[in-house]
Amino acid sequence: MTTDDVKPNGAQPKDAPPVDVKRARAELAETLEAIEYKLNVPKRTAERVERLRTENPLVLVGIAVAAAAAVAGAVWLVVRALKK
């Protein structure tokens, strides 16, 4: 909308979208961004790991050790089952 489009009484031209439509579009864009963020699990997981790494690195080390122990235990069980 240019200054030529404004009528002397301050009214908007008929083809200009009302303010409510502009606000609704902004709200819709915000909602879509929130949904996109919510569905982007890899990004959220990476953010959580990074936050955990900076806030409490010992917990992250504990999780890594537990995961390694679980994998080692699973391998041991498979090898043991194959020997029988």
SVG drawing of the C-alpha trace seen along z (x, -y; Angstrom):
<svg xmlns="http://www.w3.org/2000/svg" viewBox="-13 -14 45 90">
<polyline fill="none" stroke="black" stroke-width="0.4" points="0.0,0.0 1.5,-3.3 0.6,-6.8 -1.4,-7.2 -3.7,-4.3 -4.7,-6.1 -8.0,-7.9 -8.3,-11.4 -10.5,-10.2 -7.7,-7.6 -9.7,-4.5 -7.9,-1.7 -8.7,-0.8 -11.0,2.1 -8.3,4.4 -6.1,4.0 -6.3,6.9 -7.8,6.0 -5.6,5.9 -7.3,9.0 -6.1,11.0 -2.6,9.8 -2.7,10.8 -4.1,14.2 -1.4,14.7 1.3,13.9 -0.3,16.2 -0.5,19.0 3.1,18.5 4.1,18.7 1.9,21.9 3.5,23.6 7.0,22.8 6.1,24.3 4.7,27.4 7.8,27.8 10.0,27.5 7.9,30.0 8.2,32.6 11.9,32.1 13.0,34.7 16.7,34.9 17.1,31.2 15.5,31.3 17.6,34.3 20.8,32.5 19.8,29.4 19.1,31.5 22.4,33.3 24.3,30.0 22.4,28.5 23.2,31.6 26.9,31.5 27.2,27.9 25.1,28.0 26.1,31.4 28.7,33.4 29.0,36.1 25.4,37.2 26.3,37.4 29.4,39.6 27.2,41.8 24.7,42.3 27.5,43.1 29.0,45.7 25.6,47.3 25.0,47.5 28.4,49.1 27.8,51.6 24.4,52.5 26.0,53.1 28.8,55.2 26.3,57.2 24.2,57.9 27.3,59.0 28.3,61.3 24.9,62.8 24.9,63.4 28.4,65.0 27.4,67.2 24.3,68.3 26.2,69.2 28.8,71.3 26.1,73.6"/>
</svg>
